[in-house]
């Protein structure tokens, strides 16, 4: 079972649960698990505006600027995929 299958299974299980603190905790767990799946960083090329090419890297989840090769977004905690592994 991979991350996506596990999350899907857990979401379907939670949909059957009545509203209570355990369901809320489970939903928060799903959000935390989803952040552990690396998402591709958005790369903005400002080369047309600034000579020499200036790049801005953005978190795919919250759009906050991230530093080159950061593993996680410092704002939302999303795992980042730089696509060169």
C-alpha positions as CSV (number, residue, x, y, z in Angstrom):
1,X,0.0,0.0,0.0
2,X,1.4,3.4,-0.9
3,X,0.7,6.8,0.6
4,X,-2.1,7.7,-1.8
5,X,-3.9,4.4,-1.2
6,X,-3.5,4.6,2.5
7,X,-4.9,8.2,2.6
8,X,-7.8,7.1,0.4
9,X,-8.6,4.2,2.6
10,X,-8.4,6.3,5.7
11,X,-10.7,9.0,4.2
12,X,-13.3,6.4,3.3
13,X,-13.1,5.0,6.8
14,X,-13.5,8.5,8.3
15,X,-16.6,9.2,6.1
16,X,-18.4,6.5,8.0
17,X,-17.6,7.8,11.5
18,X,-19.9,10.0,13.4
19,X,-18.8,13.6,14.3
20,X,-16.7,13.4,17.4
21,X,-13.2,14.4,18.5
22,X,-11.7,11.2,17.1
23,X,-13.0,12.0,13.7
24,X,-11.5,15.5,13.8
25,X,-8.2,14.0,14.9
26,X,-8.4,11.6,12.0
27,X,-9.1,14.3,9.5
28,X,-6.1,16.3,10.8
29,X,-4.0,13.2,10.4
30,X,-5.0,12.9,6.8
31,X,-4.0,16.6,6.2
32,X,-0.6,15.9,7.8
33,X,-0.1,12.7,5.7
34,X,-1.0,14.5,2.5
35,X,1.8,17.1,3.2
36,X,4.3,14.3,3.4
37,X,3.8,13.4,-0.3
38,X,6.3,15.7,-2.1
39,X,4.8,18.1,-4.6
40,X,6.6,19.7,-7.5
41,X,7.9,23.2,-6.7
42,X,6.6,26.0,-8.9
43,X,9.4,27.9,-10.6
44,X,8.8,31.5,-11.8
45,X,11.3,32.8,-14.2
46,X,11.7,36.5,-13.9
47,X,14.4,36.5,-16.7
48,X,12.3,38.6,-19.0
49,X,12.2,41.4,-16.4
50,X,15.7,41.0,-14.9
51,X,18.7,40.3,-17.1
52,X,20.7,37.2,-16.1
53,X,17.6,35.2,-15.1
54,X,16.1,35.6,-11.7
55,X,14.1,32.7,-10.4
56,X,11.5,32.6,-7.7
57,X,10.5,29.2,-6.2
58,X,7.0,28.8,-4.8
59,X,5.4,26.1,-2.6
60,X,2.7,24.3,-4.7
61,X,0.3,24.2,-1.7
62,X,0.4,27.7,-0.2
63,X,2.4,29.7,-2.9
64,X,4.9,31.0,-0.3
65,X,8.4,31.7,-1.7
66,X,10.8,28.9,-0.7
67,X,14.5,28.6,-0.8
68,X,16.2,26.5,-3.4
69,X,16.4,22.9,-2.4
70,X,14.4,23.3,0.8
71,X,12.8,19.9,1.7
72,X,9.7,21.4,3.3
73,X,7.8,24.7,3.0
74,X,8.5,26.7,6.2
75,X,4.9,28.1,6.1
76,X,2.6,25.1,5.6
77,X,5.0,22.1,5.9
78,X,4.4,20.7,2.5
79,X,7.2,18.3,1.3
80,X,8.8,19.7,-1.8
81,X,9.9,17.9,-5.0
82,X,12.7,19.6,-7.0
83,X,12.4,17.0,-9.8
84,X,16.1,16.1,-10.1
85,X,16.3,13.1,-7.8
